[in-house]
């Protein structure tokens, strides 16, 4: 699988896991007294976050992007829906891999 495809899939999975953590697991913890929801979803989200950050770093290196590009990817991973918006930047790598 190509780096760009891996980055896109991981970004979407990371974004979904973040939304599940915020929208489902956190309310279950605080309103239904089910703290394990946050434990399990948080663990999955954390693993996806680390994988996503590593892939962004690798893509920055492979595609000669700057630290501003890296910062944009990492910032996107901290904002709800951010990785879905940032996916447009990743799609540009598919169209113009050397730009």
QUIMO-V763637 format. One record per helix or strand of 2 or more residues. SS is the DSSP state (hx for helix, st for strand). FROM is the first residue (numbers start at 0). TO is the last residue. If there is no record, write none. Layout:
ss=(SS | SS)
from=(FROM | FROM)
to=(TO | TO)
This chain:
ss=(hx | hx | hx | hx)
from=(2 | 35 | 66 | 81)
to=(30 | 61 | 75 | 94)
